[in-house]
Amino acid sequence: MKMKKKSNTAMNFRKQIQFSRLIKADGRLKEFNFLKIFGVNIPTYCVDVGDEHGFRYIFSLFNDGKCWKISGEDLPEWVMEAESKLKGEVVAQEVATQ
């Protein structure tokens, strides 16, 4: 009976960071869902939010080295107006997970 040789390779796991926040946008509370994206050169979060008609908007929030910015196409104005609140939530999360 042959014995299998044990491998010395260790698996590295990275904890997934995801969270949701209720933020007032367009006069209503909306649930914004954040997911940190690893494996990219710059800190990035994928964010999604729904509107009152059931449409979901998905966009990125990335740090260009100076500040957090929204990147996405065909986003409603209320998403862009909530940018400073979104930045604040991401900065708070980044501090909490360090």
LINSULFEN-V821216 format. One record per backbone hydrogen bond with DSSP energy under -0.5 kcal/mol. NH is the residue of the N-H (numbers start at 1). CO is the residue of the C=O. If there is no record, write none. Layout:
BEGIN
NH;CO
NH;CO
END
This chain:
BEGIN
13;11
18;16
19;34
21;32
23;21
23;30
25;23
25;28
28;25
30;23
32;21
32;30
33;31
33;48
34;19
35;46
36;17
37;44
38;36
44;37
45;61
46;35
47;45
47;59
48;33
49;57
50;31
51;55
54;51
57;49
59;47
60;71
61;45
62;69
63;43
64;62
64;67
69;62
71;60
79;76
80;76
81;77
82;78
82;79
83;80
86;82
87;83
88;84
89;85
90;86
91;87
92;88
93;89
94;90
95;91
96;92
97;93
98;95
END
